[in-house]
């Protein structure tokens, strides 16, 4: 799976988690850019990502992603078996 495909899937997950059909997550999107993105919805987003991609993110990845692009990179690495 390519990174742009991962980003598209993360965007669809985000629409569900944040209950916003008009949401458009990009690689540079950060939490403060999204209405209702708080610590609870962050955990929900991570949970849905892990379930959808069938991966388990490490705590450093969950807390360390500076933007959606870095989160996509972590997902990509897991799918490629690098984490």
Rosetta silent file (secondary structure, phi, psi, omega in degrees, C-alpha in Angstrom):
SEQUENCE: XXXXXXXXXXXXXXXXXXXXXXXXXXXXXXXXXXXXXXXXXXXXXXXXXXXXXXXXXXXXXXXXXXXXXXXXXXXXXXXXXXX
SCORE:     score description
SCORE:     0.000 S_00000001
   1 L     0.000  132.486 -179.426    0.000    0.000    0.000 S_00000001
   2 L   -82.611  159.901 -177.784    1.345    3.397   -0.992 S_00000001
   3 H   -61.214  -36.889 -179.910    1.467    6.377    1.367 S_00000001
   4 H   -66.696  -31.451  176.236   -1.196    8.285   -0.573 S_00000001
   5 H   -70.361  -38.896  177.348   -3.535    5.275   -0.157 S_00000001
   6 H   -64.030  -45.381  179.228   -2.776    5.190    3.561 S_00000001
   7 H   -59.690  -41.984  179.540   -3.474    8.923    3.833 S_00000001
   8 H   -62.695  -41.077  179.678   -6.804    8.470    2.030 S_00000001
   9 H   -69.350  -41.250  176.938   -7.804    5.671    4.412 S_00000001
  10 H   -61.387  -38.407  178.227   -6.696    7.694    7.469 S_00000001
  11 H   -62.632  -42.846  178.113   -8.789   10.577    6.152 S_00000001
  12 H   -64.527  -41.195  176.690  -11.862    8.317    5.926 S_00000001
  13 H   -62.087  -43.799  179.137  -11.213    7.046    9.456 S_00000001
  14 H   -60.054  -39.884  178.140  -10.831   10.649   10.624 S_00000001
  15 H   -58.399  -40.265  179.080  -14.179   11.601    9.099 S_00000001
  16 H   -71.235  -48.560 -176.345  -15.828    8.905   11.226 S_00000001
  17 H   -63.174  -43.540 -176.918  -13.900    9.607   14.434 S_00000001
  18 L   -91.780    1.870  177.594  -14.345   13.381   14.264 S_00000001
  19 L    51.219   51.489 -178.180  -17.874   13.095   12.864 S_00000001
  20 L  -142.482   99.900 -178.546  -17.080   15.501   10.015 S_00000001
  21 L   -66.681  -17.320  179.767  -17.804   14.380    6.449 S_00000001
  22 L   -93.564    1.856 -178.639  -16.043   17.507    5.123 S_00000001
  23 L   -61.746  137.556  176.179  -12.783   16.724    6.924 S_00000001
  24 L  -134.665   93.636  178.024   -9.703   16.727    4.710 S_00000001
  25 L   -79.001  133.074  175.870   -6.597   15.496    6.477 S_00000001
  26 L  -119.109  175.607  179.870   -3.336   16.269    4.694 S_00000001
  27 L   -62.198  -27.228 -177.046    0.248   15.378    5.531 S_00000001
  28 L   -95.576    0.291  179.896    0.685   18.728    7.271 S_00000001
  29 L   -64.766  134.578  174.401   -2.514   18.565    9.338 S_00000001
  30 L  -120.200  165.140 -174.815   -1.951   18.838   13.097 S_00000001
  31 H   -53.630  -41.178 -176.779   -4.439   18.287   15.920 S_00000001
  32 H   -66.661  -13.977  178.324   -5.143   21.997   16.410 S_00000001
  33 H   -79.953  -13.626 -173.012   -6.306   22.181   12.763 S_00000001
  34 L  -114.980  123.339  176.733   -9.221   19.805   13.433 S_00000001
  35 L   -60.794  137.767  178.196  -12.284   20.731   15.439 S_00000001
  36 L    73.652    9.068  176.764  -12.873   18.263   18.292 S_00000001
  37 L   -85.092  100.051  177.193   -9.369   16.733   18.084 S_00000001
  38 L  -125.680 -171.558 -175.703   -8.530   16.301   21.745 S_00000001
  39 H   -63.149  -35.875 -179.850   -6.814   13.577   23.758 S_00000001
  40 H   -69.982  -46.606  179.570   -9.895   11.339   23.785 S_00000001
  41 H   -69.250  -27.057  175.367  -10.549   11.571   20.047 S_00000001
  42 H   -62.609  -45.507  178.484   -6.814   11.076   19.444 S_00000001
  43 H   -64.070  -38.688  177.490   -7.006    7.733   21.241 S_00000001
  44 H   -63.941  -42.275  178.529  -10.126    6.829   19.255 S_00000001
  45 H   -61.021  -47.114 -179.919   -8.347    7.731   16.018 S_00000001
  46 H   -61.923  -44.261  179.441   -5.327    5.601   16.916 S_00000001
  47 H   -59.126  -45.730  179.910   -7.563    2.678   17.922 S_00000001
  48 H   -66.474  -37.874  176.610   -9.457    2.840   14.628 S_00000001
  49 H   -62.553  -47.736 -179.637   -6.202    3.106   12.660 S_00000001
  50 H   -60.932  -41.657  179.878   -4.759    0.068   14.433 S_00000001
  51 H   -67.806  -44.805 -177.970   -7.938   -1.931   13.820 S_00000001
  52 H   -68.301  -39.140 -178.321   -8.296   -0.923   10.163 S_00000001
  53 H   -93.356   -5.787 -179.357   -4.657   -1.469    9.245 S_00000001
  54 L    56.161   50.556  178.000   -4.228   -4.459   11.598 S_00000001
  55 L  -131.125  170.105  174.661   -1.120   -2.963   13.193 S_00000001
  56 L  -129.881  108.706  179.074   -0.055   -1.971   16.711 S_00000001
  57 L   -75.234  146.777  177.593    1.589    1.442   16.974 S_00000001
  58 L   -83.354  154.879 -177.785    4.222    1.978   19.625 S_00000001
  59 H   -56.566  -39.818  179.652    3.707    4.620   22.308 S_00000001
  60 H   -62.915  -31.270  178.262    6.578    6.727   20.914 S_00000001
  61 H   -75.169  -42.728 -179.318    4.792    6.757   17.552 S_00000001
  62 H   -61.824  -44.149 -177.843    1.410    7.621   19.048 S_00000001
  63 H   -86.811  -23.395 -171.069    2.840   10.509   21.052 S_00000001
  64 H   -91.780  -14.056 -178.312    5.639   11.475   18.688 S_00000001
  65 L   -66.333  119.441 -177.822    3.807   12.087   15.430 S_00000001
  66 L   -80.691  -21.610  179.806    4.036   15.826   14.792 S_00000001
  67 L  -158.781  177.634 -178.186    1.429   15.739   12.017 S_00000001
  68 H   -63.390  -34.415  178.466   -0.702   13.356    9.975 S_00000001
  69 H   -58.905  -42.593  177.813    2.168   12.835    7.525 S_00000001
  70 H   -67.396  -36.968  176.971    4.382   11.380   10.256 S_00000001
  71 H   -62.780  -42.611  176.550    1.516    9.160   11.386 S_00000001
  72 H   -60.797  -41.445  177.848    1.172    7.921    7.792 S_00000001
  73 H   -59.943  -43.273  178.877    4.928    7.227    7.748 S_00000001
  74 H   -63.520  -43.265  178.555    4.622    5.113   10.915 S_00000001
  75 H   -61.889  -46.527  179.368    1.689    3.165    9.444 S_00000001
  76 H   -56.359  -46.826 -179.999    3.629    2.643    6.210 S_00000001
  77 H   -59.993  -42.545  178.924    6.639    1.323    8.136 S_00000001
  78 H   -63.821  -42.774 -179.303    4.441   -1.136   10.062 S_00000001
  79 H   -66.133  -29.412  177.454    2.798   -2.380    6.878 S_00000001
  80 L   -85.202   -3.185  178.568    6.218   -2.923    5.343 S_00000001
  81 L    79.692   22.457 -177.423    7.298   -4.820    8.472 S_00000001
  82 L   -93.347   -3.271  177.811    9.902   -2.282    9.523 S_00000001
  83 L  -125.719    0.000    0.000    8.541   -1.771   13.067 S_00000001
